[in-house]
Structures are given as structure tokens and as C-alpha cells.
Amino acid sequence: MTNRKGFQYLPGLTLAAAALVAGVTGGCSAASSLSQAQSGCGGLDTAHSQAQASVKAFADAVEDLNKAANDLQQEWLTVCNNLNTAVGQPTGTTAKDACGTLQAYINSDVSKGVTISATFNADCEADVSAQASCQAQCAASANCDVAASCMGGEVIVGCNGTCSGQCDVQNPSFMCSGMCKGECQLTAAASCSGQCTGSCSANFSGSCGGNCTGMCDGSTASGGKCAGKCVGQCDAMASGTCGGMCTGSCTVAAGASCSGTCKGTCSYTPGSATCSGECHGMCSVTTTPPTCTGMLNCNVNAQCSGSCQAQASANVTCSPPQATITITGDDALYTAYQANLTAISDAVNKTKAIAGNIGAVANTSAGTFTAIGDIGAAGAACVANEITVAGQASASVSVSVSVSASVTTGASG
């Protein structure tokens, strides 16, 4: 039996190798300076020195990215071992080995005429609270009012009170009467502009376990069973994109109106109601410092801002994926991918987020910070240590980028 599913192609990720220059200079001979150096990053004066606040932001970003990169490799190890087991291949002890085995299997499939294409799309949101705390630290050293100095973006603040604007709540316990970014469990048939599980009335493309009306694998279907790709309508066990009315659940990456329970982020305008999430505006009871999604128009240097964004990207939350697989000629591999779609998509999107921000810390040296101001002995010691860690994180991310490409495209690497 041949499996055919909705087709979209996801190009392999690329990551430029970063050369890390550990040019740490300076240092004081006084006893107090020696004590600061021995205390490392903990001895930084972040409240009064913008240069040292920038070093602290850099250090925090590096540590968080390094942890995220190592955790990500473990995710890929699990994903590739699960796929290997499903198709009768040996497992590995590292992500590189396990995914290398899978890649060899896929390449062998391709050489025999098997076609494999995939897309894994999901919206991922960085940790706003981490970015806010980092920005607040940088802003304090520059006497910056984040709320008043945010340019080209908006101010978001953690809220547990009344919100003057849009409120974003993660996995709300209430019915979402706004925009859902994630999976909307529908209480009745509703319009869906995403991935529909259940039944779809129109503009459907995917697998159909019920009756398909429209086209089945390129041939006219008039309401019968379809073993391949259904395009048109599906009355039961639908799994694919839907542009009509969906009954069951609708997974949306970009956000769409929801008339059910949102498993993801529900965005709505609360009016006088309490907002227990992220408030896009003024909040009567804040739970985190404000963060600016644009640029801070005050004396906060670009290095500090870049580090804050990189730190936030180390902890991303991705909405449930819109994922489709096309595999023709290997039923076992198709079944394995279908069973692991969510895990694969989560790893793919985290890889994108981290790889896209590793550059903010990868090309850093002590000179980056001494150009801002005096970082002292503590700053020099801190930067020296974190440059080494940044190199480790960059190498780890490179592994995930490579295995991501092999899993999502089957391309030789």
C-alpha cells in the first residue's frame, strides 16, 4: 500500500559557523579588583554600570542558550531513535549517531524511488518574562523607562489585573472568545483556516477515514472511501488542512477565531475583566517588568538588546503544529512519521528559534563590552568563561541544525 499526504517542502536549515574570539584583556591589580574577578559574573555592578549590565545579559543568554541547545539534542536523540525503532534500524546514543542512521535509511529509500517531503509549521513565542527581566536590568543601568521609550513595537507586561488592551493567556481554563493560536476544540461546526481533525465541509486536503467528495489521489471521488489524498470534503476522521467548516478540532498556527476551548494561546480584549497572562497595554497589577517588542529608544546598547532577545529565544513555546507528510513507497516510515509528528515539529521549531539567535552571542569578545565602558576584573573573568560556553552552545546547535535537515528533508549531509 502506498501512502500519499498533503505536500509541502521544508528546506533544510542552515547555520553559519561562528568564530569565537576570546580576546579578554584588562584587569586591576588592587585587592578589591582581584576579589571581584574571583567572584566571576556574580561580582558585576549591574545597577550602575551599563557595560557590566551588558556583560550580565550576555552571560545569562549564553547559559540559557547552552542549556536549551543540550536539551534540544536530547529531543532529537529521542525522535530519531523512535523513528529508527519503528523502521527496524539500530538506535544511537547521541543525536548525531541516531539521526545519521535514520538519514542513511532515508537516503537508501530515496535511491530506490521512495519520495519524502514534509512541512512542520508552528508559531513559536519567546519567553517574554525572561526578555522583560533582562531589558529591565539593562534599562536600570541606563535610567531607561521601557514603557515610555519603546519604539517600533509594543509594550507587553505580565498581568494579573485589568488590562487596557489585548490579553494573551496560555492554555486558558475558560472558553476562548477571541483568537486562538494553537488547537481549538470546537463545540460545534465552525470555520477553520488550519489543520482540521474530524470532518471538513469544504477546501479540504489530507487523509480521510470517512467518505471523500471531490478528488481522491487525482481521480474524481463522489462520496466514497479514499485510501489516498482527499481534496474537497471529508465527512469523518479527517486529518489535513481545511478552508471550510470543521467539526472536531482545528489547529491554527497563525491564529484564528475560536468558538471553543483553546489549547495554546487565547488572545482577546478583556475589557474590565481580569487578565491573567500577557497584557498588551497598561495593567493594574503587573507580575513582570515591561518588555518592548521593538527597539528601546534610550541609552541601551545594541549588545544588551541582542542578548536579551537571545535569552528569550532559549525558552520558546510553540503552538501545536500544522504538519503534513508525503511519503510514497515506504508505509513503515510513513506510519513512524505520523506517530511522531508533534515531537518532530517541536524539535524543528526549537531548532529554528535557537539557531536564529545564537549569532547574538557567538561573535562576542571582551572588546565588545570594553567599548561600552569599564567592565572591571569581574567582567573580564565573566566574559572569558562565557565565551567558552558560547562556543559549546554554537557547536551543539550546529548538530541540531544538521539532524533537523536530515529528518525533515532526507537530504544528504
C-alpha angles and dihedrals in degrees: 000000000000123000122212124181138169111304129226128142124228113197117224117267119250130204125189113226111248122218109220115210113200098197099155113169140161129049136167126243096213118111092241091055091049089053090052091050092052091052090056118192091354090068096061120122098222096162096062107020120066091193092055091043087055091051090052092049089050093049093049091048093050094049093047093046092048092052091045091049092051092046089049092055088054089053091053091047090056094044095050094043090051091051092045092051091049093055096040099257126136119263125237137221096225132042091243093054097041095046090042089059090049091048091052089051092049092047089052089051092050091050088056092053100265111146120215127181131155145175127201113186126173137145112245124197123204121229101275093187092056091048091047093052090048093048091048090055092050092043093051091058090050096041089240127165101214095196093050097040103048111123129184094008142045137270117248124188135181106253141194099168141045115332125206094207143017117340121209116200123186114226095343120209090219135071109277113234095178139045118331121205102191132022117346112200102211122219091197138001109303138167113275129193096181144041111338124202113188117025133342125201100202147002092023123163122179142051120337124197092184131044120324123209116190120027129355113194090334097313127104113268121196104190103305136119117293121203093186137036115334120206117185120025132356122191100195144013092013119174114179146061118323131194097178137049115327126199114195115026134340121205114203127183100185096041130261138186113284130201096184143038115324118218097193129025121344113200117195142143105253100192106195093346122110117268114211099183138037115342120206095207137008120348127195093215115029124198099184135029115267118269128203118222090198130039127313107236096210139075096302111126124232093243091060093047092048092050091051092053091047092051091051091051090058088072110043130165114211124200117234106288132255096220132170131179131198115194121160119185104017115073094177093055091045091052091047092052092047091053092050102038095115094048093046092048092049091053092045094052094045089051090053092049096049096039090051092057105033089091090068089070104021098077098047131125136170088263089065089067102033086060087063097046146294111326094180127209092301091055093048092050091046094049092047092055096043094049087062091049091047089056090053092048092049092051091048092051090049089059092052092048090052096048091044089059092049094049097045101040108015088228119157113253 
